Amino acid sequence: MKILLTGANGYIGTRLLPLLAEAGHEIYALVRSRSRIEIPDRFCSQLHIIEADLLAPASLTSIPTDIDAAYYLVHSMSYSQKFSELEANSAKNFREQINNTKAKQIIYLSGLANEAHLSRHLTSRKRVGKILKEGKIPVTILMAGIIIGSGSASFEIIRDLVEKLPIMIAPKWLNQKTQPIAVRDVLAYLTLVLGIPACFNQSFEIGGPNVMSYKELLLKFAQIRGLKRKIFTVPILTPSLSSYWLFFVTSTSYSLARFLVESLRNNVVCQEHRIQDLFPRKLLTYEEAVRLAFTRIEEDWVPSSWKDTLSGSHLKSDLSMYTHVPRFGTFIDQRKIPFSHPVEEIQKRIWSLGGERGWLSMNWAWKLRGFFDQLVGGIGLRRGRTHPTRLKAGDALDFWRVLLADEKNRRLLLYAEMKLPGEAWLEFEIIPNGTGGTLCQTATFRPNGLWGRAYWYTLYPFHALIFRHLAKSLSKR
């Protein structure tokens, strides 16, 4: 089959793509930026990249008309307060374009929304499904609760809470019920419903075998990890306070925390299980899903992470617009250090910066900068990195975003996503020379007005010390 896959570089899309390719399908992957999707060599002949934006109807004309099915995996919980309007417009544009094709099915992954009073996030998800169904193409909707898997937002937030807090004073919504489902089972359902007429114009609720409160979810996670945790729920934490609580303790942004808190006030439990009648299968329990996620983490096999999506970032999807580092109207701290040992050793150090390993020298200073960034509403260092040694364009790296990770030419370019009165880049380049070479490390800051210049001059001695130590640590034998 010829399949259109939207959100192909998102958390679910990245994992679904190889499953569809291995099944022999021809895939048209729709992404906003070609640089943010990796094509495995074994799938090159089956995979076609369509660079388009669902908010720009004119860009969608490149979608072929002879596709057989389409996956709608676009999801936004962005900084914009108009996220619901943006999601609706994306769905309308997608629907109108797909109506011009020969597609026989649209498959949409939505949120589990079966209560009368829903959060803004779940209301928006439900509205998108309604918009898609107004087209002429039959729609199959899969409605999932929280998804448990390595790199999923739910898994990482639960992990942060349990591993960081021995005692939790938590809001009363922790007593709400949920029905978590393993990402493996979500992917299985997404592939099973493909091309099945009995699934056309149908909505299915999907959830794992366990129904539990969020409090039980956290305590079970702690038990699996061999940790003793105490949780006390109180009625005095408002949604705003609860959002700040999640923001400061976990790696989530405040905007995502706010949407999650609103959603967690709903019970997220399946009220029907018709999909099991069509596709009987043994689903992973919550405990099995958590253990499998940690197995994947230990194996360094995390193909996608919510941290690397741009939906919660202020950056545009086309990262190439940030890769041309300005040279005029900027402040620059550049270090050039020759070295005599193998360039591969230096490159490995650079590609391993951040995350759990830290920043080699004066790591306490990086943590302090992250702490102050978080205090003013920034992301701080909490995101870490998805893989300890591999980087690609679009990856989150602490409070940086990877713009370019060119291993062949030994160049790494990062863009700051911290709160700043301006823009900042950090670039590493290795210039080989015989048995050694030169490490060129360049920090560039483009100030925004007087405050930006005051920021640079005030902190320059501090920055100079940090960058000098970083360059020396990277190049030393």
C-alpha positions in Angstrom: 0.0 0.0 0.0 1.0 3.6 -0.5 0.7 5.3 2.9 0.9 9.0 3.9 2.5 9.4 7.3 2.1 12.8 8.9 4.1 13.5 12.1 6.7 11.1 10.7 9.4 12.5 13.0 7.3 12.7 16.1 7.3 10.4 19.0 4.8 7.8 17.6 5.6 8.5 13.9 9.3 7.7 14.3 8.5 4.3 15.7 5.6 3.5 13.3 7.6 4.3 10.2 9.9 1.3 10.3 7.0 -1.0 11.2 5.2 0.1 8.1 8.3 -0.2 5.9 9.1 -3.7 7.2 5.5 -4.7 6.3 6.4 -3.8 2.7 4.4 -0.5 2.4 5.5 2.5 0.3 5.6 5.5 2.7 5.3 9.2 2.0 6.5 10.9 5.2 5.2 14.4 5.6 7.5 16.6 7.8 7.9 20.3 8.1 11.7 20.0 7.8 13.6 17.4 5.8 16.6 17.8 8.1 14.8 16.4 11.1 14.1 12.9 9.7 16.6 10.1 9.3 16.1 7.6 6.6 17.5 4.1 7.4 19.4 2.8 4.4 17.3 -0.4 4.2 14.2 1.7 3.6 15.5 4.2 1.1 13.6 2.6 -1.8 10.3 2.6 0.1 10.4 6.1 1.7 9.6 9.4 0.1 9.9 12.7 2.0 7.3 15.4 1.6 8.3 18.7 3.1 5.1 20.5 3.9 3.3 22.4 6.7 -0.3 21.5 7.5 -0.9 25.2 8.4 0.1 26.2 4.8 -2.4 24.6 2.4 -0.4 25.5 -0.7 2.5 23.3 0.5 0.2 20.2 0.7 -0.2 19.9 -3.1 2.9 17.7 -3.2 0.9 14.9 -1.5 0.4 12.3 -4.2 -3.2 11.6 -5.2 -2.8 7.8 -5.5 -2.2 7.0 -1.8 -4.2 4.2 -0.2 -4.3 5.4 3.4 -3.1 8.2 5.6 -2.0 8.4 9.3 -2.8 11.6 11.1 -0.4 11.8 14.0 0.0 15.6 14.3 -0.3 16.8 17.9 0.5 20.2 19.4 0.8 21.4 23.0 2.8 24.4 22.1 3.5 27.7 23.8 0.7 29.3 21.8 -2.6 29.9 23.7 -4.2 29.3 20.3 -3.1 25.7 20.1 -6.7 24.5 19.7 -7.3 26.8 16.8 -4.0 25.7 15.2 -4.9 22.1 15.6 -8.3 22.6 14.0 -6.8 24.5 11.0 -4.2 21.8 10.5 -7.0 19.1 10.5 -9.1 21.1 8.1 -6.3 21.7 5.6 -5.3 18.0 5.8 -8.9 16.9 5.3 -9.4 19.1 2.2 -6.2 17.9 0.6 -6.8 14.2 1.3 -10.3 14.6 -0.2 -8.5 15.0 -3.5 -6.7 11.7 -3.3 -7.8 8.1 -3.7 -7.2 7.2 -0.1 -9.7 4.8 1.4 -8.8 5.3 5.1 -7.5 7.9 7.6 -6.1 6.6 10.9 -6.0 9.2 13.7 -4.5 8.7 17.1 -6.4 10.8 19.6 -6.8 11.1 23.4 -9.2 9.1 25.5 -12.0 11.6 25.9 -15.3 10.1 27.1 -16.3 12.4 30.0 -18.7 15.3 29.7 -16.3 18.0 31.0 -12.9 17.7 29.3 -9.7 19.7 29.5 -8.7 22.1 26.7 -6.2 19.5 25.4 -8.7 16.6 25.2 -11.4 18.9 23.8 -9.1 19.9 21.0 -8.2 16.3 20.3 -11.9 15.4 20.1 -12.6 18.3 17.8 -9.8 17.2 15.4 -11.5 13.8 15.1 -14.8 15.5 14.3 -13.2 17.7 11.6 -11.5 14.7 10.0 -14.8 12.8 9.9 -16.5 15.6 8.0 -14.4 14.7 4.9 -15.3 12.0 2.4 -12.5 9.6 3.5 -13.5 7.0 6.1 -11.7 7.7 9.4 -10.5 5.2 12.1 -9.9 6.9 15.5 -7.9 5.2 18.2 -8.3 7.0 21.6 -5.5 6.3 24.0 -4.9 7.3 27.6 -1.3 7.8 28.9 1.3 6.0 26.8 4.1 4.2 28.6 7.4 3.7 26.8 11.0 4.8 26.7 11.0 8.5 25.8 7.3 9.1 26.2 6.2 12.2 28.1 4.1 10.2 30.6 6.9 7.8 31.4 9.6 10.5 31.8 7.4 12.7 34.1 6.5 9.7 36.3 10.2 8.7 36.4 11.2 12.3 37.4 8.6 12.4 40.2 9.4 9.0 41.6 13.2 9.2 41.4 13.6 12.7 42.7 11.0 12.9 45.5 11.0 10.4 48.4 8.0 12.2 49.8 5.3 13.9 47.7 2.7 16.4 48.8 0.5 16.1 45.7 -2.7 17.6 44.4 -6.0 15.7 44.9 -6.2 14.8 41.1 -3.7 12.1 41.9 -6.7 10.0 43.0 -8.2 10.2 39.5 -8.3 6.9 37.5 -6.3 6.1 34.4 -5.7 3.2 32.1 -2.1 3.3 30.8 -1.1 1.5 27.6 2.3 0.4 26.4 3.6 2.2 23.3 4.2 -1.2 21.8 0.5 -2.0 22.0 -0.4 1.5 20.6 1.8 0.8 17.6 0.3 -2.7 17.2 -3.2 -1.3 17.0 -2.1 1.4 14.6 -0.9 -1.2 12.2 -3.7 -3.7 12.8 -6.5 -1.4 11.8 -4.8 -0.4 8.5 -6.9 -1.4 5.5 -9.6 -3.3 7.5 -13.1 -2.3 6.3 -14.6 -3.2 9.7 -12.5 -0.3 11.2 -13.7 2.3 8.7 -15.7 5.1 10.3 -15.1 3.6 13.7 -13.7 5.0 17.0 -12.0 2.6 19.4 -10.9 3.2 23.0 -7.5 1.6 23.7 -6.0 1.0 27.1 -3.9 -1.6 28.9 -5.2 -4.2 31.3 -4.7 -2.1 34.5 -7.0 0.6 35.8 -5.4 2.5 38.6 -5.2 5.9 40.2 -2.3 8.2 39.3 -1.1 7.8 42.9 -1.1 4.0 42.5 0.8 4.5 39.2 3.6 6.4 40.9 3.8 4.0 43.8 3.9 1.0 41.5 6.7 2.7 39.5 8.6 3.2 42.8 8.1 -0.5 43.7 9.4 -1.6 40.3 12.5 0.6 40.8 13.0 -0.7 44.3 12.3 2.7 45.9 10.3 3.6 49.0 8.0 6.6 48.4 5.3 8.3 50.4 2.5 10.3 48.7 0.1 12.6 50.5 -2.7 14.3 48.6 -4.1 17.6 49.6 -7.0 19.7 48.2 -5.3 23.1 48.4 -3.1 22.8 45.3 -4.8 24.7 42.5 -4.2 23.9 38.8 -1.7 26.7 38.6 0.3 25.5 41.7 0.1 22.0 40.4 1.5 23.1 37.1 4.4 24.8 38.8 4.9 21.8 40.9 5.3 19.6 37.8 7.4 22.2 36.1 10.0 22.5 38.9 10.3 18.8 39.6 10.1 17.2 36.2 11.7 17.8 32.8 8.5 19.2 31.3 8.0 22.8 30.2 5.4 24.9 32.1 3.1 25.0 29.1 3.1 21.2 28.9 2.7 20.9 32.6 -0.4 23.2 32.5 -2.0 21.1 29.8 -1.2 17.8 31.6 -2.6 19.0 34.9 -5.8 20.1 33.2 -6.1 16.7 31.5 -5.3 14.7 34.7 -8.4 16.2 36.3 -10.3 13.8 34.0 -10.7 10.1 34.6 -9.0 8.5 31.6 -10.5 5.0 31.5 -11.9 2.9 28.6 -15.7 2.4 28.6 -15.6 -0.1 25.8 -13.2 -2.7 24.5 -14.6 -3.5 21.0 -11.1 -3.4 19.4 -10.3 -6.6 21.4 -13.2 -8.3 19.6 -11.6 -7.5 16.2 -8.0 -8.0 17.2 -7.7 -10.3 20.3 -4.2 -9.8 21.8 -2.5 -10.0 25.2 -1.6 -6.4 26.2 1.3 -5.5 28.3 0.6 -4.7 31.9 1.7 -1.4 33.4 4.6 -3.2 35.2 5.7 -4.9 32.0 5.5 -1.7 30.0 7.7 0.1 32.6 10.3 -2.7 32.8 10.4 -2.9 29.0 11.0 0.9 28.8 14.0 0.6 31.2 15.3 -2.4 29.2 15.3 -0.2 26.1 17.0 2.7 28.0 19.7 0.3 29.3 20.3 -0.9 25.7 20.6 2.7 24.5 17.7 2.0 22.2 15.3 5.0 22.5 14.3 5.7 18.9 12.2 8.8 19.8 11.6 11.1 22.7 9.0 13.8 23.5 11.9 16.1 24.5 13.1 16.3 20.9 9.8 17.5 19.4 9.5 21.2 18.5 5.8 21.5 19.6 6.8 23.0 22.9 9.7 25.1 21.5 9.7 28.7 20.3 11.9 27.6 17.3 10.5 27.3 13.8 10.3 23.9 12.3 12.9 24.7 9.6 16.0 24.7 11.7 18.1 25.7 8.7 17.1 29.3 9.3 19.1 29.2 12.6 22.2 27.5 11.2 23.7 30.7 9.7 25.3 32.1 12.7 25.5 35.9 12.5 28.9 37.7 12.7 27.8 41.3 12.8 26.1 42.9 15.8 27.2 40.0 17.9 29.6 39.2 20.8 31.9 36.3 20.3 34.0 34.1 22.6 36.2 31.9 20.4 38.8 29.3 21.6 41.2 27.6 19.3 43.2 24.9 20.9 45.6 22.5 19.1 45.9 18.9 20.1 48.1 16.0 19.1 45.9 13.0 19.9 43.3 11.3 17.5 40.5 13.6 16.3 38.0 10.7 16.9 38.6 11.0 20.7 37.8 14.8 20.7 34.8 14.3 18.5 33.4 11.6 20.8 33.8 14.0 23.8 31.9 16.7 22.0 29.1 14.4 20.9 28.7 13.2 24.5 28.3 16.6 26.2 25.4 17.3 28.4 22.7 15.0 29.9 23.8 12.7 32.7 27.5 13.1 31.8 27.4 16.8 32.2 29.7 19.4 30.7 33.1 17.9 31.7 34.4 21.0 33.6 32.7 23.3 36.0 29.6 21.3 35.7 28.3 23.0 38.8 28.3 26.3 36.9 26.2 24.8 34.1 23.7 23.5 36.7 23.6 26.9 38.3 22.8 28.5 35.0 20.1 25.9 34.4 18.6 26.6 37.9 18.4 30.3 37.3 16.9 29.7 33.8 14.2 27.5 35.4 13.4 30.2 38.0 12.4 32.6 35.3 10.3 30.1 33.4 13.0 28.6 31.2 13.6 24.9 30.6 16.8 24.6 32.6 19.0 21.5 32.3 16.1 19.1 33.0 15.6 17.8 29.5 19.0 16.1 29.3 19.4 14.2 26.0 17.8 11.2 24.4 20.9 9.2 23.6 24.2 9.4 25.5 26.5 9.5 22.4 24.4 10.1 19.3 23.0 13.5 18.1 21.0 14.7 15.2 19.4 17.9 14.1 16.4 18.8 16.2 17.5 16.9 19.3 17.2 18.5 22.7 20.5 18.8 24.6 19.8 20.3 28.0 18.9 23.9 27.4 20.3 23.8 23.8 18.7 22.6 20.6 20.9 20.7 18.1 20.9 22.6 14.7 23.6 20.6 13.0 25.4 17.4 13.9 27.8 16.8 11.0 30.0 13.8 12.0 31.7 13.7 8.6 32.9 17.3 8.8 33.2 17.2 12.6 31.0 20.1 13.3 28.3 20.5 16.0 26.1 23.6 16.2 23.8 24.3 19.1 21.1 27.0 19.6 20.1 28.2 23.1 16.5 27.7 24.2 17.0 29.2 27.6 15.5 32.5 28.6 17.8 35.2 27.2 17.7 38.9 26.2 18.9 37.9 22.7 20.0 34.8 20.8 23.0 32.4 21.5 24.8 29.8 19.5 27.6 27.3 20.6 29.6 25.8 17.9 32.3 23.1 17.9 34.5 22.3 14.9 37.5 20.0 14.6 40.1 20.9 12.0 42.4 17.8 11.4 46.1 18.3 11.0 48.3 15.2 10.6 47.9 13.0 13.7 46.1 15.7 15.6 44.3 18.9 14.8 42.7 22.1 16.2 39.5 22.4 18.2 37.6 25.5 17.4 34.9 26.4 19.9 32.8 29.5 19.3 30.1 31.0 21.5 28.1 33.7 19.7 25.5 36.0 21.4 23.3 38.4 19.5 21.9 40.9 22.0 18.4 42.2 22.0 18.6 45.9 22.8 20.2 47.5 25.9 19.3 44.6 28.2 21.0 42.2 25.9 24.3 44.1 26.0 24.1 44.6 29.8 23.6 40.8 30.1 26.7 40.1 28.0 29.0 42.6 29.7 27.8 41.6 33.2 28.3 37.9 32.8 31.2 37.9 30.4 33.9 37.1 33.0 31.8 34.2 34.1 31.1 33.0 30.6 34.8 33.4 29.6 35.8 31.2 32.5 33.3 28.5 31.7 34.1 28.4 27.9 37.8 28.4 28.5 37.6 25.4 30.9 35.2 23.6 28.5 37.5 23.9 25.5 40.5 22.8 27.6 38.6 19.8 29.0 37.5 18.7 25.5 41.0 19.0 24.0 43.2 17.6 26.8 44.9 14.2 26.4 
